[in-house]
Amino acid sequence: MIEVIVTAQAAGPPLHVHPSHAEGFYVLDGELTFQVRDELRTGRAGEFLFAAAGTPHTFANRRERDARLLVTCTPAGLERYFDRLAQGTGGDPPEDAIAVGPPIIASAE
């Protein structure tokens, strides 16, 4: 489980899939726009969204204030990439993250 702060107006990662693991997103504070497949949905504090393995997904903060969320990865492993990002040594995205589209445009809804 990883706590992530998504800064205001952050575009987030490109639309991507993880063939071998699923991701869950629990919004702790603020609002985020999630894309799962072709559907856009606003996630608010207290809401949980899920992307099964192989499902295209991304998120963005289209608001004027930071948001916080918990990200779960099943099976474990992706958290090592987030640890490297937090240390400023992220490097390339994990091999298990395959970009399939652009990020969400970070403009207010």
N, C-alpha and C positions, 0 to 999 in steps of 0.2 A: 504494500500500500504506500502511495506517495502523495504527500501534500504539495499542491502546485498553486502558486499565485500567478494569475493571468492578468497582466497589466491592462489598464484601460486602453481600448482601441487596438488591442493586439490581434493580429490576423490569425495566429495559431498555426499549426502544422498544415501541410497540404493534405488534401483528401488522400487517405492511405488505407491499406489493409495489413493485417498481421495473419498470415496463413496458419500459424501454429499456436496462437493464443488469443484470448478474449480480453477486452478491457471494459471496466465498469467505471462510471463517473458519478460521484456524489458531490453535489454543489453545497459547499459550506456557507458561502457568503457571496452576495451579488447575483448577477445573471449572466449566463453564457448562452451563445447560440451554438447548438450542436447540429451537425449533419450526419445522419446515418442513412446510408444508401442515398436516395434522392430527396429525403425528407429533412426539412429544417424544423427545429424545435427549440424553444427557449427553455433552458433549465434554470430554475430558481432555487434559492436556499432550501434545503431539505428534500430536493428531488434527486432521483437516481436514474441514470441512463446507461444502457448496455449495448456494446457492439460485440457480437459473437465472432469467433475466429473466422477470417475470410470476409468479413463485412466491411465495406468502405465506410470510413468515419473520419470526422475532424471536429474541431470546435474553435470558436473565436469569441473575443470579448468585444461586443459592439457598443458598449456603454462607456460612460464618462468616468467610471471608477473601477478600481481593481476588483477582481473576483478571486475566490479561493475554492478549490475542489480537492477531493481525494480521488486518486486514480488507483484502481486495483487491476492487477495483471494476473491472468491464470492461463497456463501455469506461470510460476515466478520466473524472473530472469530480466525482464525489461527494466526493472528498477535500477539495475546497475548503470544503464545509460543515463537515467535521471540523476543518479549520484554523480556521475562524471560531469553532467551539465551544471549541477550545483557547485562543483569544485572549479568550474571554468575550463574543463578539459573534455567537453562533450564529444568533439570530433564528429565523424559521420554518424548518421542515424543507424540504428541497429539493422542488421541484415534482414530481420523479420518485419521491417516496416517498408512496404512497397508503395510508393506514391502512384496514385491512379487519377489524380486531378488536382486542381488548384486549391489554395486555402479559401476560406469564406472571406468575402470582402468585409473589412472591418469598418462599416459605416452604420450609423444609428438606424434602427428600424423605424 
